[in-house]
Amino acid sequence: MVRDTPSAVSAADIDGTHLDPQPEVDFRDFFDNGPVALHVVGPDGTILHANKAELHLLGYSREDYVGRHIADFHVDQDAVDGILERLGRGESVEAVPARLRAHDGSIKSVEVTSSPHLLDGKFAHSRCFSFDVTELNRTKAELDVKDQNFRQILDSLPVAVYTTDRAGNVTYYNQAAVDFAGRRPEIGKDKWCVTHGLLSSEGQPLPHDECPMATSLRENRPVRNVEALAQRPDGTLVPFLPFPTPLRDGDGSVVGGVNTLVDLSEVRRMDAAAHHLSAIVESSFDAIVSKNLDGVITSWNAAAERLFGYSSEEAVGKSVTMLIPADQQGEEPRILERIRRGERVDSFETIRRRKDGKLIPVSLTVSPVRSASGRIVGASKIARDVSAAKESEHRIRALMREVNHRVKNQYAVILSMVRETNKRSKSADAFERLVRERIMALARSHDLLVAADWKGATIAELLLAQIRAFTVGDRVSTSGPSVVLSPTAVQHLGMAFHELGTNSIKYGVLSGTQGTIAVSWEVIEIQDRAFLRLIWNEQDGPRVQNIATEAGFGSVVLRRVAPQALSGSGELLFGSNGLTWILEAPLDSVGGASSFRVEEARD
């Protein structure tokens, strides 16, 4: 601070010997009793005079202070030498910093202002005004420390922060702002924003002078809840939320602004992951339920609604024990204890109760749920309905029992066939051939049953499967309703068709080039009971040898084995050029259902 100094006085004026009475009183009173510290030094630096303010400032008496060299009181020798040198050259000094040592040893910071008084062009003396700036410097130092601490705090923040002046010019930014923007802004050149480019949250280009910081300074208000996209120099877009706030002076006038930029990238990624996980959970076919460590349900997906019958509103907030039957309530404490230890409960089968009271078998997998800090806060449970699996298991076991039963029946049929074939075979080769052919006929019937999951086969399917082994062209025709045969009927009727075909190849229609075979069947009623009547009729073939008279295996099958297996009767009729086999059996013994749809087939 520059202050005006009084005009210089001579040495005589200083001694008070050559001044007019009235001016002398006013002048000396002004300097001696004024508030500004003043001392007068001679050309050699000796203190010639000091006023009360000067003596009070340093704590010396006039006797201890006046008459001594001024350098005795200066802390910095270079400073006082510089002042005296400049005064000696006739130069004035203004607000030159100096440090004076007080009588109690303390250091006073002052600013020295002085103008030399010259006599005959030589430095005679000078009034030196010492303005105490000790407290001012202390306050400034404290402010500097606070400012430095403030900047260190801002520099260390993980959030992007920058400031501007009133016009929007960037005056400060921290390292986080550099990392966020992907560039280093230019102080005083970048305006309003530190980013390379800006877009609105919808992706539309946003001029810098329309950014939230510009709005905040222009309208003198904080701007909140306005998301935007920052564009880095490499083209990367960063979603963020700004918090621009005006800075005001003591009078409330806007002097600048401060902005904090919160990067939302991780939040958006977490939101996307949460939505993705939520979609997976909601679309899962397995019931997924979460609960806290007290067993209270906290989430409930759509599959859980389908499995247990409770809606989400009905389940969330309730104890998971509502799903556990009374005789299995002890499971839940054991599960929660393992979860608290951080253990995963691998898949195990148990029983749970639906809302309607129905008990269902389920497979459970329970895993700990941890907070962001890693603390276990609950459990996630996946429940899979294994009712179908249980039913399939029961069906498989029943099927295995059925297969075992049927295999034993097959063994019995094969053993009987082998025994009867052996009785009627004239050689080992003939025996081997006949057994092989008949086993292959059984295999064809078996293949039909396997293809239909052992539910049976129609008469037409069975006939075509058996006569396909013979080259018959279009000489076999079929007609009749769609009757589904039982597995037992398929096996025995299949043997009959094989024997009829084999006989025809050897002795009947199929042994020559003339004649046809017509196979027909119908459902008739005899004494209020439905019967199947099936007729194999050969016509216009060569003269037929009567296989019945030979009591061959084929005749046994056609007259006795097949009819008896179906609780019916069989009849063989021979003409001069053909053979007819008639089978009658109760429809329910044959297998059952008939659609009475006439099927015409030829092979």
C-alpha positions as CSV (number, residue, x, y, z in Angstrom):
1,M,0.0,0.0,0.0
2,V,1.5,3.4,-1.0
3,R,1.1,6.2,1.4
4,D,1.9,9.9,1.0
5,T,4.9,11.0,3.1
6,P,5.3,14.4,4.8
7,S,7.8,16.8,3.2
8,A,11.4,16.5,4.3
9,V,12.9,18.6,7.1
10,S,16.5,19.7,7.8
11,A,18.7,18.5,10.7
12,A,17.9,21.6,12.5
13,D,14.2,21.0,12.0
14,I,14.7,17.5,13.5
15,D,16.4,19.1,16.6
16,G,13.5,21.6,16.8
17,T,15.8,24.7,16.9
18,H,15.0,26.5,13.7
19,L,11.2,26.0,13.2
20,D,8.5,28.6,13.6
21,P,6.6,28.1,16.8
22,Q,3.2,27.3,15.4
23,P,4.3,25.1,12.5
24,E,6.8,23.4,14.8
25,V,4.0,22.3,17.3
26,D,1.7,21.0,14.5
27,F,4.5,19.2,12.6
28,R,6.2,17.4,15.5
29,D,2.9,16.6,17.1
30,F,1.7,15.0,13.8
31,F,4.8,12.8,13.5
32,D,5.4,12.0,17.1
33,N,1.9,11.1,18.0
34,G,0.6,9.8,14.7
35,P,-0.5,6.2,14.2
36,V,2.2,5.3,11.6
37,A,5.6,4.1,12.9
38,L,8.3,6.7,11.8
39,H,12.0,7.0,12.3
40,V,14.6,9.3,10.8
41,V,18.0,8.0,9.7
42,G,21.1,9.9,8.7
43,P,23.3,9.3,5.7
44,D,25.3,6.7,7.7
45,G,22.2,4.8,8.8
46,T,22.1,6.2,12.4
47,I,18.7,6.6,13.8
48,L,18.2,10.3,14.4
49,H,14.6,10.3,15.6
50,A,11.7,7.8,16.3
51,N,8.1,8.6,17.1
52,K,5.9,6.8,19.7
53,A,4.4,4.5,17.2
54,E,7.8,3.2,16.1
55,L,9.0,2.7,19.6
56,H,5.7,1.0,20.5
57,L,6.0,-1.3,17.5
58,L,9.4,-2.6,18.5
59,G,9.1,-2.2,22.3
60,Y,12.2,0.0,22.8
61,S,12.6,3.1,24.8
62,R,13.8,6.2,23.0
63,E,17.1,6.0,24.8
64,D,17.7,2.4,23.6
65,Y,16.6,3.0,20.1
66,V,17.7,6.5,18.9
67,G,21.4,7.0,18.1
68,R,21.9,3.3,17.1
69,H,22.4,2.1,13.5
70,I,19.2,1.0,11.8
71,A,20.9,-2.3,10.8
72,D,21.0,-3.3,14.4
73,F,17.2,-3.8,14.2
74,H,16.9,-5.4,10.8
75,V,16.9,-9.2,10.5
76,D,18.0,-9.2,6.8
77,Q,21.2,-7.3,6.3
78,D,20.8,-7.3,2.5
79,A,17.4,-5.7,2.9
80,V,18.6,-2.7,5.0
81,D,21.7,-2.3,2.9
82,G,19.6,-2.1,-0.2
83,I,17.3,0.5,1.3
84,L,20.2,2.7,2.5
85,E,22.0,2.4,-0.9
86,R,18.9,3.5,-2.8
87,L,18.3,6.4,-0.4
88,G,22.0,7.4,-0.7
89,R,21.5,7.6,-4.5
90,G,18.6,10.0,-3.9
91,E,15.9,7.3,-4.8
92,S,12.7,6.9,-3.0
93,V,11.6,3.4,-1.8
94,E,8.0,2.3,-1.5
95,A,6.6,-0.7,0.4
96,V,9.9,-2.5,0.5
97,P,9.4,-5.7,2.6
98,A,11.7,-5.9,5.7
99,R,11.8,-7.7,8.9
100,L,12.6,-5.9,12.2
101,R,13.6,-7.6,15.5
102,A,11.6,-6.3,18.4
103,H,12.9,-5.8,22.0
104,D,11.3,-9.1,23.1
105,G,13.0,-11.0,20.3
106,S,9.9,-11.3,18.1
107,I,10.1,-10.5,14.4
108,K,7.9,-7.8,12.9
109,S,7.2,-7.9,9.2
110,V,7.0,-4.3,7.8
111,E,6.9,-2.5,4.5
112,V,9.3,0.5,4.4
113,T,8.4,3.7,2.5
114,S,10.9,6.5,2.5
115,S,12.0,9.6,0.5
116,P,15.6,11.1,1.0
117,H,16.1,14.7,2.0
118,L,19.1,16.2,0.1
119,L,21.3,19.2,1.1
120,D,23.5,20.6,-1.6
121,G,22.7,17.5,-3.7
122,K,23.8,15.1,-0.9
123,F,21.7,12.7,1.1
124,A,21.1,14.4,4.5
125,H,18.5,12.3,6.2
126,S,15.2,10.5,5.5
127,R,11.9,9.9,7.2
128,C,11.2,6.1,7.0
129,F,7.6,5.0,7.6
130,S,7.3,1.4,8.7
131,F,3.9,-0.2,8.1
132,D,3.4,-3.2,10.2
133,V,2.2,-6.1,8.0
134,T,2.9,-8.9,10.5
135,E,-0.7,-9.9,10.9
136,L,-1.4,-9.4,7.3
137,N,1.4,-11.7,6.3
138,R,0.4,-14.2,8.9
139,T,-3.2,-14.2,7.6
140,K,-1.9,-14.4,4.0
141,A,0.3,-17.3,4.9
142,E,-2.6,-19.1,6.6
143,L,-4.7,-18.5,3.6
144,D,-1.9,-19.8,1.3
145,V,-1.8,-22.9,3.5
146,K,-5.5,-23.3,3.4
147,D,-5.5,-22.8,-0.4
148,Q,-2.7,-25.3,-0.8
149,N,-4.6,-27.8,1.4
150,F,-7.8,-27.1,-0.5
151,R,-6.0,-27.8,-3.8
152,Q,-4.4,-30.9,-2.4
153,I,-7.8,-32.1,-1.4
154,L,-9.3,-31.4,-4.8
155,D,-6.2,-32.9,-6.5
156,S,-6.6,-36.1,-4.5
157,L,-10.4,-36.4,-5.1
158,P,-11.3,-39.4,-7.4
159,V,-14.1,-37.2,-8.9
160,A,-13.5,-34.7,-11.7
161,V,-13.5,-31.1,-10.3
162,Y,-12.8,-27.9,-12.1
163,T,-13.4,-24.1,-11.5
164,T,-14.1,-21.2,-13.8
165,D,-14.1,-17.4,-13.5
166,R,-17.2,-15.4,-14.0
167,A,-16.9,-15.5,-17.7
168,G,-16.6,-19.3,-17.7
169,N,-12.9,-19.5,-18.4
170,V,-11.4,-22.6,-16.7
171,T,-9.1,-21.6,-13.8
172,Y,-8.4,-24.9,-12.2
173,Y,-8.9,-28.7,-12.7
174,N,-7.7,-31.8,-10.9
175,Q,-6.1,-34.9,-12.3
176,A,-9.4,-36.8,-12.1
177,A,-10.8,-34.2,-14.6
178,V,-7.9,-35.0,-16.9
179,D,-8.7,-38.7,-16.7
180,F,-12.3,-38.1,-17.2
181,A,-12.0,-35.8,-20.2
182,G,-9.1,-37.8,-21.8
183,R,-7.3,-34.5,-22.3
184,R,-5.5,-31.8,-20.4
185,P,-7.5,-28.5,-20.5
186,E,-5.8,-25.1,-21.1
187,I,-6.2,-22.7,-18.2
188,G,-7.8,-19.5,-19.4
189,K,-8.6,-20.9,-22.8
190,D,-11.0,-23.7,-22.3
191,K,-14.4,-22.3,-21.5
192,W,-17.2,-23.7,-19.4
193,C,-16.2,-27.4,-19.9
194,V,-13.1,-29.5,-19.8
195,T,-14.3,-32.1,-22.3
196,H,-13.5,-32.3,-26.0
197,G,-17.1,-32.5,-26.9
198,L,-20.5,-32.8,-25.4
199,L,-23.8,-34.5,-26.2
200,S,-27.1,-34.5,-24.5
201,S,-28.3,-37.7,-22.8
202,E,-30.2,-38.5,-26.0
203,G,-27.0,-38.3,-28.0
204,Q,-27.6,-34.9,-29.7
205,P,-24.6,-32.5,-30.0
206,L,-24.5,-29.9,-27.2
207,P,-22.6,-26.6,-27.7
208,H,-20.3,-25.8,-24.8
209,D,-22.1,-22.5,-24.2
210,E,-25.3,-24.5,-23.6
211,C,-23.7,-26.9,-21.2
212,P,-24.9,-27.1,-17.5
213,M,-21.9,-25.0,-16.3
214,A,-22.7,-22.2,-18.8
215,T,-26.4,-22.3,-17.7
216,S,-25.4,-22.2,-14.0
217,L,-23.2,-19.0,-14.5
218,R,-25.7,-17.4,-16.8
219,E,-28.7,-18.0,-14.5
220,N,-26.8,-17.7,-11.2
221,R,-28.1,-21.0,-9.9
222,P,-26.9,-24.6,-9.3
223,V,-27.9,-27.0,-12.0
224,R,-28.9,-30.5,-11.0
225,N,-30.1,-33.8,-12.5
226,V,-29.1,-33.1,-16.0
227,E,-27.3,-36.1,-17.5
228,A,-25.0,-35.7,-20.5
229,L,-22.4,-37.5,-22.6
230,A,-18.8,-36.4,-22.6
231,Q,-16.9,-37.1,-25.8
232,R,-13.2,-37.8,-25.5
233,P,-10.7,-37.0,-28.2
234,D,-10.6,-40.7,-29.2
235,G,-14.4,-40.7,-29.7
236,T,-15.3,-42.5,-26.5
237,L,-18.6,-41.4,-25.0
238,V,-18.8,-41.2,-21.2
239,P,-22.2,-40.8,-19.5
240,F,-21.9,-38.4,-16.6
241,L,-23.9,-36.2,-14.1
242,P,-22.6,-32.6,-13.6
243,F,-23.1,-30.5,-10.5
244,P,-22.2,-26.9,-11.5
245,T,-22.6,-24.4,-8.7
246,P,-21.9,-20.6,-8.8
247,L,-19.2,-19.2,-6.5
248,R,-20.0,-15.8,-4.9
249,D,-18.0,-13.2,-3.0
250,G,-19.0,-11.6,0.3
251,D,-21.5,-9.4,-1.4
252,G,-23.2,-12.3,-3.1
253,S,-21.9,-11.4,-6.6
254,V,-21.0,-14.3,-8.9
255,V,-17.2,-14.5,-9.2
256,G,-16.9,-18.0,-10.8
257,G,-18.2,-21.5,-10.7
258,V,-17.2,-25.0,-9.5
259,N,-18.3,-28.2,-11.3
260,T,-18.1,-31.8,-10.2
261,L,-18.5,-34.5,-12.9
262,V,-19.7,-37.9,-11.7
263,D,-18.8,-40.6,-14.2
264,L,-21.8,-42.9,-14.6
265,S,-20.1,-45.5,-16.8
266,E,-19.7,-48.0,-14.0
267,V,-23.3,-47.3,-12.8
268,R,-24.6,-47.9,-16.3
269,R,-22.6,-51.1,-16.7
270,M,-23.9,-52.3,-13.3
271,D,-27.4,-51.3,-14.3
272,A,-27.0,-53.3,-17.6
273,A,-25.6,-56.3,-15.7
274,A,-28.4,-56.1,-13.2
275,H,-31.0,-55.9,-15.9
276,H,-29.3,-58.8,-17.8
277,L,-29.2,-60.8,-14.6
278,S,-32.8,-59.9,-13.8
279,A,-33.9,-61.0,-17.3
280,I,-32.1,-64.3,-16.9
281,V,-33.7,-64.9,-13.5
282,E,-37.2,-63.9,-14.7
283,S,-36.9,-66.1,-17.8
284,S,-35.5,-69.1,-16.0
285,F,-37.5,-72.3,-15.9
286,D,-36.2,-72.9,-12.4
287,A,-37.6,-71.2,-9.4
288,I,-35.1,-68.7,-8.1
289,V,-35.7,-67.3,-4.6
290,S,-33.5,-65.1,-2.4
291,K,-33.8,-64.7,1.3
292,N,-32.0,-62.9,4.1
293,L,-30.1,-64.6,7.0
294,D,-33.4,-64.8,9.0
295,G,-35.0,-66.8,6.2
296,V,-37.3,-64.0,5.0
297,I,-37.9,-64.0,1.3
298,T,-36.5,-61.0,-0.5
299,S,-37.1,-61.9,-4.2
300,W,-39.3,-64.3,-6.1
301,N,-39.2,-64.9,-9.9
302,A,-42.0,-66.0,-12.3
303,A,-40.9,-69.6,-12.2
304,A,-41.3,-69.6,-8.4
305,E,-44.8,-68.4,-8.9
306,R,-45.5,-71.2,-11.2
307,L,-43.9,-73.9,-9.1
308,F,-45.2,-72.9,-5.6
309,G,-48.4,-71.1,-6.6
310,Y,-47.7,-67.9,-4.6
311,S,-47.4,-64.5,-6.4
312,S,-44.4,-62.3,-5.7
313,E,-46.6,-60.0,-3.6
314,E,-47.7,-63.0,-1.5
315,A,-44.2,-64.4,-1.0
316,V,-41.8,-61.5,-0.5
317,G,-41.5,-60.5,3.1
318,K,-42.7,-63.9,4.3
319,S,-40.6,-66.7,5.9
320,V,-39.4,-69.3,3.5
321,T,-40.6,-71.9,6.0
322,M,-44.1,-71.5,4.6
323,L,-42.9,-73.8,1.7
324,I,-41.5,-76.5,4.0
325,P,-43.7,-79.4,5.2
326,A,-44.0,-79.7,9.0
327,D,-41.9,-82.9,9.2
328,Q,-39.0,-81.2,7.4
329,Q,-38.9,-77.8,9.1
330,G,-35.5,-78.8,10.6
331,E,-33.9,-78.4,7.1
332,E,-34.0,-74.5,7.1
333,P,-31.9,-73.9,10.3
334,R,-29.2,-76.3,9.0
335,I,-29.2,-74.6,5.6
336,L,-28.9,-71.1,7.1
337,E,-26.1,-72.2,9.4
338,R,-24.1,-73.5,6.5
339,I,-24.8,-70.3,4.5
340,R,-23.5,-68.1,7.4
341,R,-20.3,-70.1,7.2
342,G,-20.0,-69.2,3.6
343,E,-20.7,-72.7,2.4
344,R,-22.7,-73.6,-0.7
345,V,-25.4,-76.2,-0.3
346,D,-25.1,-78.4,-3.4
347,S,-28.1,-79.9,-5.1
348,F,-30.2,-82.1,-2.9
349,E,-33.7,-83.5,-3.3
350,T,-36.4,-82.7,-0.8
351,I,-40.1,-82.0,-0.6
352,R,-41.9,-78.6,-0.6
353,R,-45.5,-77.6,-0.2
354,R,-47.4,-75.5,-2.8
355,K,-50.0,-72.9,-1.9
356,D,-52.7,-75.4,-2.7
357,G,-51.2,-77.8,-0.1
358,K,-49.8,-80.2,-2.7
359,L,-46.4,-81.7,-1.9
360,I,-43.9,-81.6,-4.8
361,P,-40.4,-83.2,-5.0
362,V,-37.8,-80.5,-5.8
363,S,-34.0,-80.3,-6.2
364,L,-32.5,-77.4,-4.2
365,T,-29.2,-75.6,-4.6
366,V,-28.5,-72.8,-2.1
367,S,-25.6,-70.3,-2.3
368,P,-24.5,-67.4,-0.1
369,V,-25.2,-63.9,-1.3
370,R,-22.6,-61.3,-0.4
371,S,-22.7,-57.5,-0.2
372,A,-20.3,-55.3,-2.1
373,S,-17.9,-55.5,0.9
374,G,-18.0,-59.3,0.8
375,R,-20.2,-59.7,3.9
376,I,-22.7,-62.6,3.7
377,V,-26.2,-61.0,3.8
378,G,-28.4,-63.7,2.5
379,A,-28.8,-66.7,0.3
380,S,-30.0,-67.5,-3.2
381,K,-32.0,-70.7,-3.7
382,I,-32.7,-72.5,-7.0
383,A,-35.5,-74.9,-6.8
384,R,-36.2,-77.3,-9.7
385,D,-39.4,-79.4,-9.9
386,V,-38.3,-83.0,-10.3
387,S,-41.8,-84.4,-10.4
388,A,-41.5,-85.3,-14.1
389,A,-38.1,-86.9,-13.5
390,K,-39.6,-88.9,-10.7
391,E,-42.4,-90.0,-12.9
392,S,-40.0,-90.8,-15.7
393,E,-37.9,-92.8,-13.2
394,H,-41.1,-94.7,-12.1
395,R,-42.0,-95.3,-15.8
396,I,-38.5,-96.5,-16.6
397,R,-38.6,-98.9,-13.7
398,A,-42.0,-100.1,-14.8
399,L,-40.8,-100.4,-18.4
400,M,-37.8,-102.3,-17.3
401,R,-40.1,-104.7,-15.4
402,E,-42.3,-105.0,-18.5
403,V,-39.3,-105.5,-20.8
404,N,-38.0,-108.1,-18.5
405,H,-41.4,-109.8,-18.6
406,R,-41.6,-109.6,-22.4
407,V,-38.0,-110.8,-22.9
408,K,-38.8,-113.8,-20.8
409,N,-41.9,-114.4,-23.0
410,Q,-39.7,-114.0,-26.1
411,Y,-37.3,-116.5,-24.6
412,A,-40.2,-118.9,-24.1
413,V,-41.5,-118.4,-27.6
414,I,-38.0,-118.9,-29.0
415,L,-37.4,-122.0,-26.9
416,S,-40.7,-123.4,-28.1
417,M,-39.9,-122.5,-31.7
418,V,-36.5,-124.1,-31.4
419,R,-38.0,-127.2,-29.9
420,E,-40.8,-127.6,-32.4
421,T,-38.4,-126.8,-35.3
422,N,-35.9,-129.3,-34.1
423,K,-38.6,-132.0,-34.0
424,R,-39.5,-131.4,-37.7
425,S,-36.1,-130.7,-39.2
426,K,-34.5,-133.4,-41.3
427,S,-31.0,-132.0,-41.0
428,A,-28.9,-129.6,-39.0
429,D,-28.7,-127.2,-41.9
430,A,-32.4,-127.2,-42.3
431,F,-32.8,-126.6,-38.6
432,E,-30.4,-123.7,-38.6
433,R,-32.1,-122.1,-41.6
434,L,-35.6,-122.4,-40.2
435,V,-34.6,-121.1,-36.7
436,R,-32.8,-118.2,-38.2
437,E,-35.8,-117.2,-40.4
438,R,-38.3,-117.5,-37.6
439,I,-36.1,-115.4,-35.2
440,M,-35.7,-112.8,-37.9
441,A,-39.5,-112.8,-38.2
442,L,-39.7,-112.2,-34.4
443,A,-37.2,-109.4,-34.7
444,R,-39.3,-107.6,-37.4
445,S,-42.3,-107.7,-35.0
446,H,-40.0,-106.5,-32.2
447,D,-38.8,-103.6,-34.3
448,L,-42.4,-102.4,-34.8
449,L,-43.0,-102.5,-31.1
450,V,-39.8,-100.6,-30.3
451,A,-40.7,-97.9,-32.8
452,A,-44.1,-97.5,-31.1
453,D,-42.7,-97.5,-27.5
454,W,-44.2,-101.0,-27.1
455,K,-47.7,-99.5,-27.5
456,G,-48.5,-102.0,-30.3
457,A,-48.9,-101.8,-34.1
458,T,-51.7,-102.0,-36.6
459,I,-52.5,-105.2,-38.5
460,A,-51.5,-103.5,-41.8
461,E,-48.2,-102.4,-40.4
462,L,-47.5,-105.9,-39.1
463,L,-48.5,-107.6,-42.3
464,L,-46.3,-105.3,-44.5
465,A,-43.3,-105.7,-42.1
466,Q,-43.5,-109.5,-42.4
467,I,-44.2,-110.0,-46.1
468,R,-41.5,-107.4,-47.0
469,A,-39.1,-110.2,-46.4
470,F,-40.6,-112.0,-49.5
471,T,-40.5,-110.8,-53.1
472,V,-44.2,-110.4,-53.7
473,G,-44.6,-107.4,-55.9
474,D,-48.2,-106.2,-55.9
475,R,-49.7,-109.7,-55.4
476,V,-50.8,-109.1,-51.8
477,S,-53.6,-106.7,-51.0
478,T,-55.0,-105.7,-47.6
479,S,-58.2,-104.2,-46.4
480,G,-59.8,-103.6,-43.0
481,P,-60.3,-101.1,-40.2
482,S,-57.3,-99.7,-38.3
483,V,-57.0,-102.1,-35.4
484,V,-54.1,-101.6,-33.0
485,L,-52.7,-104.9,-31.8
486,S,-51.2,-105.5,-28.3
487,P,-47.5,-106.4,-28.1
488,T,-48.5,-110.0,-27.5
489,A,-50.8,-110.1,-30.5
490,V,-48.1,-108.5,-32.6
491,Q,-45.6,-111.2,-31.7
492,H,-47.9,-114.2,-32.3
493,L,-49.8,-112.8,-35.3
494,G,-46.4,-111.8,-36.8
495,M,-45.3,-115.5,-36.5
496,A,-48.5,-116.5,-38.2
497,F,-47.9,-114.1,-41.1
498,H,-44.3,-115.3,-41.4
499,E,-45.4,-119.0,-41.6
500,L,-48.1,-118.2,-44.2
501,G,-45.7,-116.3,-46.3
502,T,-43.1,-119.0,-46.0
503,N,-45.6,-121.6,-47.0
504,S,-46.8,-119.5,-50.0
505,I,-43.2,-119.1,-51.1
506,K,-42.7,-122.9,-51.0
507,Y,-46.0,-124.3,-52.1
508,G,-48.6,-121.6,-52.8
509,V,-49.2,-118.5,-54.8
510,L,-45.8,-116.9,-54.2
511,S,-44.0,-120.1,-55.5
512,G,-45.2,-119.3,-59.0
513,T,-46.1,-116.4,-61.2
514,Q,-49.9,-116.6,-61.0
515,G,-52.4,-115.9,-58.3
516,T,-53.0,-113.3,-55.6
517,I,-53.2,-113.1,-51.8
518,A,-55.9,-111.0,-50.2
519,V,-55.7,-110.3,-46.5
520,S,-58.8,-108.8,-45.0
521,W,-60.1,-108.2,-41.5
522,E,-63.2,-106.8,-39.8
523,V,-64.7,-106.4,-36.4
524,I,-67.9,-108.4,-35.9
525,E,-70.2,-108.8,-33.0
526,I,-70.9,-112.3,-31.5
527,Q,-73.2,-112.5,-28.5
528,D,-72.7,-108.8,-27.6
529,R,-69.0,-109.1,-27.8
530,A,-66.7,-107.6,-30.4
531,F,-64.5,-110.0,-32.3
532,L,-61.8,-109.6,-34.8
533,R,-62.1,-111.8,-37.9
534,L,-59.0,-112.0,-40.1
535,I,-58.8,-113.9,-43.4
536,W,-55.7,-114.8,-45.4
537,N,-56.9,-116.0,-48.8
538,E,-54.7,-117.3,-51.7
539,Q,-56.4,-117.6,-55.1
540,D,-55.4,-118.9,-58.6
541,G,-52.0,-120.2,-57.6
542,P,-50.5,-123.6,-58.3
543,R,-51.9,-126.7,-56.7
544,V,-51.3,-126.4,-53.0
545,Q,-49.7,-129.2,-50.9
546,N,-51.8,-129.6,-47.7
547,I,-49.3,-128.5,-44.9
548,A,-51.8,-129.5,-42.3
549,T,-51.3,-133.2,-43.1
550,E,-47.6,-132.8,-42.5
551,A,-48.2,-131.4,-39.0
552,G,-45.4,-128.9,-39.6
553,F,-44.5,-126.0,-37.3
554,G,-46.4,-123.6,-39.5
555,S,-49.6,-125.6,-39.1
556,V,-49.1,-125.7,-35.3
557,V,-48.7,-121.9,-35.2
558,L,-51.7,-121.2,-37.4
559,R,-54.1,-123.7,-35.8
560,R,-53.0,-123.6,-32.2
561,V,-50.2,-121.3,-31.0
562,A,-51.4,-118.0,-32.5
563,P,-55.2,-118.5,-31.9
564,Q,-54.7,-119.7,-28.3
565,A,-52.4,-116.7,-27.5
566,L,-55.2,-114.4,-28.6
567,S,-57.9,-116.4,-26.9
568,G,-59.5,-117.2,-30.2
569,S,-59.6,-119.9,-32.9
570,G,-57.9,-120.6,-36.2
571,E,-58.9,-122.6,-39.2
572,L,-56.9,-123.7,-42.3
573,L,-58.9,-124.4,-45.5
574,F,-57.3,-125.8,-48.7
575,G,-58.6,-125.5,-52.3
576,S,-57.1,-126.9,-55.4
577,N,-55.3,-123.7,-56.2
578,G,-55.1,-121.8,-52.9
579,L,-55.1,-121.7,-49.1
580,T,-57.3,-119.8,-46.7
581,W,-56.6,-119.1,-43.0
582,I,-59.3,-117.7,-40.8
583,L,-58.7,-116.2,-37.4
584,E,-61.4,-115.2,-34.9
585,A,-60.5,-113.7,-31.6
586,P,-62.1,-111.3,-29.0
587,L,-61.2,-107.7,-29.9
588,D,-60.0,-107.0,-26.3
589,S,-57.7,-110.0,-26.4
590,V,-56.2,-108.8,-29.7
591,G,-55.4,-105.4,-28.4
592,G,-58.3,-103.1,-28.3
593,A,-59.2,-100.0,-30.1
594,S,-60.5,-99.9,-33.7
595,S,-61.2,-96.8,-35.7
596,F,-63.0,-98.9,-38.3
597,R,-61.3,-96.9,-41.0
598,V,-60.8,-99.1,-44.0
599,E,-57.1,-99.2,-45.1
600,E,-56.1,-100.3,-48.5
601,A,-52.5,-101.3,-48.9
602,R,-50.4,-103.2,-51.4
603,D,-46.8,-104.3,-51.4
